[in-house]
Amino acid sequence: MNAVSPPSGLTTKTGLPLSLRRPRPSDAQDVWAYIQAPEVFSNLLQLPHPTLEMWEDRLKNPPPDSFSLAAELMLESGPKVVALAGVFPDKGGLRRRHVLHMGMSVAVEFQGQGIADALMRELLSYADNWAQCLRVELEVFSDNARAIGLYQKHGFVIEGTKRCDAFRDGRYVGSHIMGRLHPKADTLMTGFSTQNTPK
Ligand SMILES: CC(C)(COP(=O)(O)OP(=O)(O)OC[C@H]1O[C@@H](n2cnc3c(N)ncnc32)[C@H](O)[C@@H]1OP(=O)(O)O)[C@@H](O)C(=O)NCCC(=O)NCCS
């Protein structure tokens, strides 16, 4: 079954127990703590010194029909949310209902351990098997090699580049638009006749 029920038995590359679950408002403190690192917020379209209240509000009031996952590690000090990822419907209305946008962040000290990989697999399983999504798209700064490598590994391709797309730390930076189509787009209908007239 193509479930998006949280996979069990996950670990990071260094062997820490990892679980993926829907975020809760009480995760705001953990997310706020890691997202303010310059390596994280500056690669998102966010500003320095985010407020805890903003994250409480975001986690309490997610956009309608969005689907997010938090990655929680079991550390010696207790459970800690170290990553957040989600897919969000396009705002373009009826004709873009097949499109989801994706966003993702992992705490600096836990990057490179396969956490984004695990989140990506789960989000794409949701998009492919439950959300009637044909296209997942995202924008990524053109110099964010780590994120581009992750997205390419999961089937995204660079479809275009926006020059001087955003102002980041005193300079304009470009962004790539990346997209991934459902890997079985041409064989999604199974067991049905394509003729509409019942016999
Ligand atoms: C981009 C980001 C989400 C990756 O998270 P991560 O947990 O470090 O990634 P993973 O360890 O799961 O790596 C998964 C894959 O990404 C790619 N990758 C990771 N580090 C890479 C690097 N330095 N260069 C190129 N590709 C890299 C690889 O394909 C890797 O797979 P592999 O381990 O089989 O080679 C994380 O670095 C991050 O949160 N960055 C700051 C915020 C951000 O840039 N978000 C994306 C905005 S579009």
The ligand as an SDF file (V2000), in Angstrom:
LIG
                    3D

 48 50  0  0  0  0  0  0  0  0999 V2000
   18.7370   21.5130    1.6860 C   0  0  0  0  0  0  0  0  0  0  0  0
   18.4940   20.7140    2.9740 C   0  0  0  0  0  0  0  0  0  0  0  0
   16.9730   20.6510    3.2160 C   0  0  0  0  0  0  0  0  0  0  0  0
   19.0810   19.3110    2.8190 C   0  0  0  0  0  0  0  0  0  0  0  0
   18.8370   18.5990    4.0130 O   0  0  0  0  0  0  0  0  0  0  0  0
   19.7910   17.4260    4.5270 P   0  0  0  0  0  0  0  0  0  0  0  0
   19.0640   16.7300    5.6320 O   0  0  0  0  0  0  0  0  0  0  0  0
   21.1240   17.9820    4.8230 O   0  0  0  0  0  0  0  0  0  0  0  0
   19.8810   16.4870    3.2480 O   0  0  0  0  0  0  0  0  0  0  0  0
   20.1900   14.9200    3.2720 P   0  0  0  0  0  0  0  0  0  0  0  0
   21.2670   14.6210    4.2500 O   0  0  0  0  0  0  0  0  0  0  0  0
   18.9060   14.1850    3.4520 O   0  0  0  0  0  0  0  0  0  0  0  0
   20.7550   14.6820    1.8060 O   0  0  0  0  0  0  0  0  0  0  0  0
   19.8960   14.1980    0.8050 C   0  0  0  0  0  0  0  0  0  0  0  0
   20.5270   14.3870   -0.5430 C   0  0  0  0  0  0  0  0  0  0  0  0
   20.7500   15.7850   -0.8060 O   0  0  0  0  0  0  0  0  0  0  0  0
   21.8890   15.8890   -1.6380 C   0  0  0  0  0  0  0  0  0  0  0  0
   22.9400   16.6260   -0.9470 N   0  0  0  0  0  0  0  0  0  0  0  0
   23.1320   16.7060    0.3900 C   0  0  0  0  0  0  0  0  0  0  0  0
   24.1980   17.4940    0.6280 N   0  0  0  0  0  0  0  0  0  0  0  0
   24.6640   17.8910   -0.5570 C   0  0  0  0  0  0  0  0  0  0  0  0
   25.7300   18.7510   -0.9700 C   0  0  0  0  0  0  0  0  0  0  0  0
   26.5130   19.3520   -0.0770 N   0  0  0  0  0  0  0  0  0  0  0  0
   25.8880   18.9700   -2.3020 N   0  0  0  0  0  0  0  0  0  0  0  0
   25.0740   18.3860   -3.2180 C   0  0  0  0  0  0  0  0  0  0  0  0
   24.0460   17.5740   -2.8800 N   0  0  0  0  0  0  0  0  0  0  0  0
   23.8630   17.3390   -1.5800 C   0  0  0  0  0  0  0  0  0  0  0  0
   22.3660   14.4920   -1.9470 C   0  0  0  0  0  0  0  0  0  0  0  0
   21.6880   14.0450   -3.1070 O   0  0  0  0  0  0  0  0  0  0  0  0
   21.8710   13.7360   -0.7250 C   0  0  0  0  0  0  0  0  0  0  0  0
   21.7020   12.3800   -0.9680 O   0  0  0  0  0  0  0  0  0  0  0  0
   22.9190   11.3590   -0.6290 P   0  0  0  0  0  0  0  0  0  0  0  0
   23.1950   11.5050    0.8330 O   0  0  0  0  0  0  0  0  0  0  0  0
   22.3530   10.0100   -1.0100 O   0  0  0  0  0  0  0  0  0  0  0  0
   24.0740   11.7950   -1.4740 O   0  0  0  0  0  0  0  0  0  0  0  0
   19.2030   21.3990    4.1850 C   0  0  0  0  0  0  0  0  0  0  0  0
   20.5540   21.5780    3.8610 O   0  0  0  0  0  0  0  0  0  0  0  0
   18.6080   22.7480    4.6050 C   0  0  0  0  0  0  0  0  0  0  0  0
   17.6530   22.7880    5.3680 O   0  0  0  0  0  0  0  0  0  0  0  0
   19.1880   23.8640    4.1240 N   0  0  0  0  0  0  0  0  0  0  0  0
   18.7420   25.1880    4.5560 C   0  0  0  0  0  0  0  0  0  0  0  0
   17.3360   25.5160    4.0670 C   0  0  0  0  0  0  0  0  0  0  0  0
   17.1940   25.2170    2.5940 C   0  0  0  0  0  0  0  0  0  0  0  0
   18.1010   25.4470    1.8010 O   0  0  0  0  0  0  0  0  0  0  0  0
   15.9860   24.7260    2.2220 N   0  0  0  0  0  0  0  0  0  0  0  0
   15.6670   24.4930    0.8230 C   0  0  0  0  0  0  0  0  0  0  0  0
   15.1810   25.7490    0.2280 C   0  0  0  0  0  0  0  0  0  0  0  0
   14.6910   25.5580   -1.4690 S   0  0  0  0  0  0  0  0  0  0  0  0
  1  2  1  0
  2  3  1  0
  2  4  1  0
  2 36  1  0
  4  5  1  0
  5  6  1  0
  6  7  2  0
  6  8  1  0
  6  9  1  0
  9 10  1  0
 10 11  2  0
 10 12  1  0
 10 13  1  0
 13 14  1  0
 14 15  1  0
 15 16  1  0
 15 30  1  0
 16 17  1  0
 17 18  1  0
 17 28  1  0
 18 19  1  0
 18 27  1  0
 19 20  2  0
 20 21  1  0
 21 22  1  0
 21 27  2  0
 22 23  1  0
 22 24  2  0
 24 25  1  0
 25 26  2  0
 26 27  1  0
 28 29  1  0
 28 30  1  0
 30 31  1  0
 31 32  1  0
 32 33  2  0
 32 34  1  0
 32 35  1  0
 36 37  1  0
 36 38  1  0
 38 39  2  0
 38 40  1  0
 40 41  1  0
 41 42  1  0
 42 43  1  0
 43 44  2  0
 43 45  1  0
 45 46  1  0
 46 47  1  0
 47 48  1  0
M  END
$$$$
